[in-house]
Amino acid sequence: MLVTSLMICLSVLLPAKINRILNILVGVIMTTMLMFLAYSVGWYFYKMYAVVESILTMVIVWFAWKWPEESNV
């Protein structure tokens, strides 16, 4: 929960280029950790939670990757 709260805060405070790089990096790391959690935890609730959250972090990475560059108008 701390990482996602920091991602929201830093998305507002940081410049777009740094924000894009951090969203991709943190999203890939979180997705990897959550997939490991989904594989290793025995409770089905945590498995479902890890799968849903990893899908959402993959969507964040995809949006950050495909987001258009800012133009200097």
N, C-alpha and C positions, 0 to 999 in steps of 0.2 A: 504494500500500500504506500510506503514511503517513496518508492521509485516512481510510481505513477503520479503521485502528488508533485514530486519534483519536476517530472516531465511537463506537467501542465504549467507550473510556475515558470520554468525556464523557457517554455514556448512563448510566453508573453514577454519575458525580460531580455532574451538574447536576440542578436541579429539573425536574419533568416538563414544565412549560409551555415553558421555554427549550429543553429537549431536543427537544420536538416541532417547534418552529420551526426549529431547526438541522437536524434530520433532513430536513425538507421542503426547506429551502434548499440544503443540501449535496447531497441526492439529485437535485434538479433540475439543479444545476450539473454534477454528475458525469455524469448521464445525457446531457446535452447534449454534454459534452466527449467522452464515449465514442462517441456516435453519429457525431460528426465524425471521430473516430479510425477507426471502422469504415468510413467512407466514403473516407478519404484514404490509408490504409495499403495497401500492395500485398500483404503476406503474408497468406494465408488464416488462419493460426493467430491472428494478432493481430485479424483481423476477427471470427473466431468468439469470441475472448476478449472483445472489446469488446461484442459483441452480448449475450453471456451476462451480463456484468457490468452492462450497462445495464438488462437485464430485472430483475436482482436489485435494482438501485438504484431502479427504478420500483416494485417491490414494497415496498421500505422506505418510499418516499414514500406509497404507498397505505395501508400500515399506520399510519404516523404521522398521516395525515389522518383515518383512520377510528377511531383509538384513542379510547376513551371518556374523557371528562374525569374527573379524580379527584373523588370526593365527600368532603366533610369530615364523616366519621362519628366 
